[in-house]
């Protein structure tokens, strides 16, 4: 069995030292509780609700900056895999919403969020590489960030690359929902885990930041799509923990005769794909109606 943890944190934009300390404490508590893979929220050190590009730029770091070095040291000292999000200062004037994977003091991968949400498009450059999947001491681990999870094509890429666990730093803004319903962000994670037969761990943030309320929906989901821990859906800081059997994610069969990856009909998908943006409304209607 492999212990994994999602660290739900209360963070504040610009309070880098405080945010790092909260992340450090959560990592140490998770490791002491038996977690071997520990996931932190999106943009952990900087916070999220930037006033503008200039503020984000002032809070940006490189993948070998102070936050990364601390996570690197923690991963070495504790013997764990750490995945966390940060505001990355890229080449030239570029900024990226990024995540890093550290294992035993080594930077294994840096991922730049490909699907930017709302005002992120005014600050960040979208990434142009698929989600990395890394062979680690705790299995094959992939990562992507928040809104990336809402694109089935993107989560499927991680599954096709052999991810046992998909780790997702998130900052889910709170939206209205009917009483008794789970946040749709959590529902989509459950669906993605089920259709790809892989574990997904989403580490969300909680509380409020500059009038933005967060879902606080951290969750660890199994390959059947059911939560093993969470969803929290609350304003409390909390570490979620689950012990998982990676062999469950490596078995893609859902019946004696069905396999979620082998059953794909690529011969049909290729011919059925239509880029509707290049056609007029009349042309779209003609194609849809035959």
VOKE-513058 format. One record per residue (C-alpha): residue number from 1; residue in three letters; x, y, z. Coordinates in steps of 0.02 Angstrom, whole numbers, plus 32768, in hexadecimal, padded with zeros to 4 digits. Layout:
N
ATOM   pos   code      X      Y      Z
ATOM   NUM    ALA      X      Y      Z
...
//
This chain:
290
ATOM   pos   code      X      Y      Z
ATOM     1    UNK   8000   8000   8000
ATOM     2    UNK   8037   80B3   7FDC
ATOM     3    UNK   800B   8146   804C
ATOM     4    UNK   7FD4   81E5   7FF5
ATOM     5    UNK   7F9D   828C   803B
ATOM     6    UNK   7F45   8328   7FFE
ATOM     7    UNK   7F6F   83C3   8064
ATOM     8    UNK   7EE0   8440   8067
ATOM     9    UNK   7F28   84E9   8099
ATOM    10    UNK   7EEC   8598   80C3
ATOM    11    UNK   7F5C   860C   805E
ATOM    12    UNK   7F67   86C7   8041
ATOM    13    UNK   7FA8   8723   7FAA
ATOM    14    UNK   8051   8774   7FC9
ATOM    15    UNK   806F   8722   8073
ATOM    16    UNK   80F8   86B2   8031
ATOM    17    UNK   814E   868A   80D6
ATOM    18    UNK   80A9   865E   812A
ATOM    19    UNK   8071   85F4   8096
ATOM    20    UNK   8116   8596   8091
ATOM    21    UNK   810C   8575   814C
ATOM    22    UNK   805C   852F   813D
ATOM    23    UNK   8092   84BF   80AE
ATOM    24    UNK   812C   8486   810D
ATOM    25    UNK   80C5   845A   81A8
ATOM    26    UNK   8046   83FB   813E
ATOM    27    UNK   80CE   8399   80E4
ATOM    28    UNK   8121   8367   8187
ATOM    29    UNK   807C   8332   81D4
ATOM    30    UNK   804D   82CE   813A
ATOM    31    UNK   80F5   8275   8137
ATOM    32    UNK   80EB   824D   81F1
ATOM    33    UNK   8040   8201   81CF
ATOM    34    UNK   8089   818A   814E
ATOM    35    UNK   806F   81E9   80AB
ATOM    36    UNK   80EF   81C4   8024
ATOM    37    UNK   809F   8236   7FA1
ATOM    38    UNK   806A   82E3   7FDC
ATOM    39    UNK   8009   8360   7F72
ATOM    40    UNK   7FF9   841B   7F93
ATOM    41    UNK   7F81   849C   7F46
ATOM    42    UNK   7F97   8505   7EAB
ATOM    43    UNK   8005   85A1   7EBC
ATOM    44    UNK   802E   8573   7F70
ATOM    45    UNK   80B7   85F1   7F9C
ATOM    46    UNK   8072   8689   7F40
ATOM    47    UNK   7FB7   867A   7F59
ATOM    48    UNK   7F3F   868A   7EC8
ATOM    49    UNK   7ED5   8729   7EC2
ATOM    50    UNK   7F56   879F   7E77
ATOM    51    UNK   7F26   8854   7E5A
ATOM    52    UNK   7F83   8853   7DB5
ATOM    53    UNK   8014   8811   7D50
ATOM    54    UNK   8090   887B   7DB0
ATOM    55    UNK   8060   882F   7E57
ATOM    56    UNK   806C   877F   7E12
ATOM    57    UNK   8116   87A7   7DC8
ATOM    58    UNK   8155   87E8   7E6F
ATOM    59    UNK   8122   8742   7EC2
ATOM    60    UNK   8163   86CF   7E39
ATOM    61    UNK   81F0   8653   7E54
ATOM    62    UNK   8258   85DE   7DEA
ATOM    63    UNK   8254   851F   7DFB
ATOM    64    UNK   82F4   852E   7E61
ATOM    65    UNK   82B8   85C2   7ECA
ATOM    66    UNK   829E   85CB   7F88
ATOM    67    UNK   81FA   856B   7F8C
ATOM    68    UNK   8239   84E4   7F18
ATOM    69    UNK   82D9   84D1   7F7C
ATOM    70    UNK   8275   84BC   801D
ATOM    71    UNK   8205   8437   7FCD
ATOM    72    UNK   829F   83E5   7F85
ATOM    73    UNK   82F0   83DD   8031
ATOM    74    UNK   8250   839D   8082
ATOM    75    UNK   823F   8314   8000
ATOM    76    UNK   82F2   82DE   8024
ATOM    77    UNK   82E6   82E7   80E1
ATOM    78    UNK   823D   8291   80EC
ATOM    79    UNK   8257   8217   805C
ATOM    80    UNK   81B6   8247   8004
ATOM    81    UNK   8173   8285   7F5E
ATOM    82    UNK   8132   8338   7F67
ATOM    83    UNK   80C6   838B   7EE2
ATOM    84    UNK   8097   8441   7EF3
ATOM    85    UNK   8062   84D6   7E8C
ATOM    86    UNK   80BE   857C   7E7D
ATOM    87    UNK   80C6   861A   7E13
ATOM    88    UNK   8157   85FA   7D9D
ATOM    89    UNK   81C6   8681   7D53
ATOM    90    UNK   81EE   8640   7CA6
ATOM    91    UNK   825F   867A   7C19
ATOM    92    UNK   8254   8731   7BEC
ATOM    93    UNK   81B6   8780   7C32
ATOM    94    UNK   8151   86E1   7C3B
ATOM    95    UNK   80F4   86A4   7CD4
ATOM    96    UNK   80AE   85F5   7CE7
ATOM    97    UNK   8035   85A4   7D5F
ATOM    98    UNK   80A2   850D   7D84
ATOM    99    UNK   80B8   8472   7DEE
ATOM   100    UNK   8155   8415   7E1F
ATOM   101    UNK   8175   8360   7E4E
ATOM   102    UNK   8202   8342   7ECC
ATOM   103    UNK   823B   8296   7F01
ATOM   104    UNK   82C3   8277   7F82
ATOM   105    UNK   8315   831F   7F5F
ATOM   106    UNK   8309   8315   7EA2
ATOM   107    UNK   829E   8380   7E2E
ATOM   108    UNK   8246   82FD   7DC5
ATOM   109    UNK   81D4   836D   7D5C
ATOM   110    UNK   8190   841C   7D46
ATOM   111    UNK   80E4   842E   7CF8
ATOM   112    UNK   8096   84CF   7CB6
ATOM   113    UNK   7FD9   84DB   7CBB
ATOM   114    UNK   7F93   84CB   7C0B
ATOM   115    UNK   7EDE   8500   7C29
ATOM   116    UNK   7ED6   85AA   7C7C
ATOM   117    UNK   7E3D   85DE   7CDF
ATOM   118    UNK   7DEA   8689   7CCE
ATOM   119    UNK   7E61   8718   7CFD
ATOM   120    UNK   7EF6   86A2   7CFC
ATOM   121    UNK   7EF5   86C0   7C41
ATOM   122    UNK   7F26   8775   7C64
ATOM   123    UNK   7FBE   8744   7CCB
ATOM   124    UNK   8001   869B   7C98
ATOM   125    UNK   803F   864D   7BF8
ATOM   126    UNK   7FEC   85A4   7BDB
ATOM   127    UNK   805D   850C   7BDE
ATOM   128    UNK   8076   84AC   7B3D
ATOM   129    UNK   80AD   8402   7B7D
ATOM   130    UNK   8043   836C   7BB1
ATOM   131    UNK   8036   833E   7C69
ATOM   132    UNK   80D5   82E5   7CA2
ATOM   133    UNK   80CD   8235   7CE6
ATOM   134    UNK   8164   8205   7D4E
ATOM   135    UNK   819D   815B   7D8D
ATOM   136    UNK   81B8   8175   7E46
ATOM   137    UNK   81D6   810B   7EE0
ATOM   138    UNK   811A   8114   7F01
ATOM   139    UNK   80E3   80E5   7E51
ATOM   140    UNK   80C1   8141   7DAF
ATOM   141    UNK   808A   81F0   7DDF
ATOM   142    UNK   8043   8274   7D6B
ATOM   143    UNK   8013   8328   7D8C
ATOM   144    UNK   7FA6   83B2   7D47
ATOM   145    UNK   7F56   844D   7D93
ATOM   146    UNK   7EA2   8478   7DBF
ATOM   147    UNK   7E42   84A8   7D1F
ATOM   148    UNK   7EAA   8428   7CBE
ATOM   149    UNK   7E41   83A2   7D13
ATOM   150    UNK   7DA5   83DC   7CB7
ATOM   151    UNK   7DE7   83A2   7C0E
ATOM   152    UNK   7DCE   82E7   7BF3
ATOM   153    UNK   7E51   82E7   7B6A
ATOM   154    UNK   7ED4   8326   7BE6
ATOM   155    UNK   7EB0   82AA   7C72
ATOM   156    UNK   7EAB   821F   7BF0
ATOM   157    UNK   7F5C   8250   7BBA
ATOM   158    UNK   7F9A   822F   7C6A
ATOM   159    UNK   7F43   8187   7C6D
ATOM   160    UNK   7F8B   8156   7BC4
ATOM   161    UNK   8038   8185   7C04
ATOM   162    UNK   8020   8106   7C8F
ATOM   163    UNK   7FF6   8172   7D26
ATOM   164    UNK   7FC4   810E   7DC0
ATOM   165    UNK   7FA1   81AE   7E1E
ATOM   166    UNK   7F74   8258   7DD7
ATOM   167    UNK   7FA2   82E3   7E51
ATOM   168    UNK   7F4A   8389   7E39
ATOM   169    UNK   7F71   8429   7E98
ATOM   170    UNK   7ECF   848F   7E8E
ATOM   171    UNK   7E81   8535   7EC0
ATOM   172    UNK   7DC7   851A   7EA4
ATOM   173    UNK   7D60   85BA   7EB8
ATOM   174    UNK   7CBD   859C   7F12
ATOM   175    UNK   7C22   859B   7EA3
ATOM   176    UNK   7B6A   8589   7ED0
ATOM   177    UNK   7B25   84D8   7ED1
ATOM   178    UNK   7A83   8486   7F0A
ATOM   179    UNK   7A78   8452   7FBF
ATOM   180    UNK   7AC4   83A7   7FDD
ATOM   181    UNK   7B24   83A2   7F39
ATOM   182    UNK   7BDF   838A   7F2C
ATOM   183    UNK   7C45   8411   7ED5
ATOM   184    UNK   7C4A   83EF   7E1B
ATOM   185    UNK   7D07   83F8   7E22
ATOM   186    UNK   7D05   835E   7E92
ATOM   187    UNK   7C87   8306   7E23
ATOM   188    UNK   7CF8   8320   7D8C
ATOM   189    UNK   7D8C   82D9   7DEB
ATOM   190    UNK   7D26   823F   7E18
ATOM   191    UNK   7CF3   822B   7D61
ATOM   192    UNK   7DA5   823E   7D22
ATOM   193    UNK   7DE5   81BE   7D9E
ATOM   194    UNK   7D5E   8142   7D6C
ATOM   195    UNK   7D6A   8150   7CAF
ATOM   196    UNK   7E28   8143   7CB5
ATOM   197    UNK   7E35   80C3   7D43
ATOM   198    UNK   7EB7   8126   7DA6
ATOM   199    UNK   7EC6   8178   7E50
ATOM   200    UNK   7EB2   8235   7E55
ATOM   201    UNK   7EE5   82A2   7EE7
ATOM   202    UNK   7EAF   8359   7EE3
ATOM   203    UNK   7EF6   83D0   7F64
ATOM   204    UNK   7E87   8469   7F6F
ATOM   205    UNK   7E94   8505   7FDA
ATOM   206    UNK   7E16   8549   8056
ATOM   207    UNK   7DD6   85EA   80A4
ATOM   208    UNK   7DCF   8690   8047
ATOM   209    UNK   7E4C   86FD   7FED
ATOM   210    UNK   7E22   87AF   7FB5
ATOM   211    UNK   7D68   8786   7FB5
ATOM   212    UNK   7D82   86E4   7F56
ATOM   213    UNK   7D3C   864F   7FB5
ATOM   214    UNK   7D84   85A3   7F92
ATOM   215    UNK   7D2C   84FC   7F89
ATOM   216    UNK   7DA3   84A5   8001
ATOM   217    UNK   7D7B   8407   7FA0
ATOM   218    UNK   7E19   83A0   7FB6
ATOM   219    UNK   7DF9   82EA   7F8B
ATOM   220    UNK   7E50   8245   7F69
ATOM   221    UNK   7DF2   81D8   7EED
ATOM   222    UNK   7E0A   8120   7EC0
ATOM   223    UNK   7E07   80D4   7E10
ATOM   224    UNK   7D4E   80AB   7E22
ATOM   225    UNK   7D2B   8165   7E3B
ATOM   226    UNK   7D01   815C   7EF4
ATOM   227    UNK   7D51   81CD   7F78
ATOM   228    UNK   7DCC   8179   7FED
ATOM   229    UNK   7DE1   821A   8051
ATOM   230    UNK   7D7A   82B8   8047
ATOM   231    UNK   7D36   8318   7FF2
ATOM   232    UNK   7D4E   8394   807D
ATOM   233    UNK   7CE7   8423   8031
ATOM   234    UNK   7D09   8491   80C7
ATOM   235    UNK   7D6D   8528   80FE
ATOM   236    UNK   7DE0   84C3   816E
ATOM   237    UNK   7E96   849B   8154
ATOM   238    UNK   7EA8   83DF   8150
ATOM   239    UNK   7F18   8352   8116
ATOM   240    UNK   7EBD   82C5   80BE
ATOM   241    UNK   7F11   821B   80BF
ATOM   242    UNK   7EEF   8178   8065
ATOM   243    UNK   7F4E   80D5   804F
ATOM   244    UNK   7F3E   8099   7F9D
ATOM   245    UNK   7F64   7FFA   7F3D
ATOM   246    UNK   7FB4   8031   7E99
ATOM   247    UNK   7F8A   7F8C   7E45
ATOM   248    UNK   7ED5   7FC7   7E3E
ATOM   249    UNK   7F08   8054   7DC8
ATOM   250    UNK   7F6C   7FDF   7D5A
ATOM   251    UNK   7ED6   7F70   7D3B
ATOM   252    UNK   7E6D   7FC9   7CB8
ATOM   253    UNK   7DEA   7F40   7CAC
ATOM   254    UNK   7D38   7F68   7CE3
ATOM   255    UNK   7CED   7EC1   7CB2
ATOM   256    UNK   7D25   7E1B   7C6C
ATOM   257    UNK   7D1F   7E62   7BBD
ATOM   258    UNK   7D3C   7F1C   7BD5
ATOM   259    UNK   7DD4   7F8A   7BED
ATOM   260    UNK   7DC4   8048   7BF9
ATOM   261    UNK   7E5D   8066   7B8C
ATOM   262    UNK   7E59   7FD0   7B17
ATOM   263    UNK   7DA1   7FEE   7AEC
ATOM   264    UNK   7DC1   8099   7AA0
ATOM   265    UNK   7D89   80A6   79EA
ATOM   266    UNK   7E0F   8114   79A1
ATOM   267    UNK   7DD7   80E6   78F2
ATOM   268    UNK   7D31   813D   7915
ATOM   269    UNK   7D72   81CE   797C
ATOM   270    UNK   7DEB   8206   78F6
ATOM   271    UNK   7D66   820E   786E
ATOM   272    UNK   7CE2   8259   78DF
ATOM   273    UNK   7D4B   82EA   7921
ATOM   274    UNK   7D12   8393   78DF
ATOM   275    UNK   7D63   843B   78FD
ATOM   276    UNK   7CC2   849D   7901
ATOM   277    UNK   7D1C   8543   791A
ATOM   278    UNK   7D4D   8541   7862
ATOM   279    UNK   7C9C   852F   7821
ATOM   280    UNK   7C05   85A1   7817
ATOM   281    UNK   7B68   857A   787B
ATOM   282    UNK   7B11   853C   77DD
ATOM   283    UNK   7BA2   84C8   77B5
ATOM   284    UNK   7B9F   8484   7866
ATOM   285    UNK   7AE5   845F   7858
ATOM   286    UNK   7AFE   8408   77B1
ATOM   287    UNK   7B86   8398   77F8
ATOM   288    UNK   7B23   836D   7895
ATOM   289    UNK   7A85   8346   7832
ATOM   290    UNK   7AE3   82E2   77AF
//
